[in-house]
Amino acid sequence: MKGFVERYTQKGMREGMQKGRKEGEALVLARLLQRKFGELPESIRIQIEKADSDTLLEWLDRVLTADSINEVIH
């Protein structure tokens, strides 16, 4: 029984860490976009919330060179 509990505890911790990392990436992306381009449209905020971690990291890289929000997100 102990192994079962440990496995699921570890699984829950991993999932929680992944979720926290994704939320942090989304927060940083939204902040950088807002600083660079001004207030974000709700549609962009929704896309950021729905994006997976790999996509968020790709968009974060694009913020540095993009001339518009659309260049980052699309």
Buried (B, 14 or more C-beta within 10 A) or exposed (E): EEEEEEEEEEEEEEEEEEEEEBEEBBEEBBEBBBEBBEEBEEEBBEBBEEBEBEBBBEBBEBBEEBEEBEEBBE
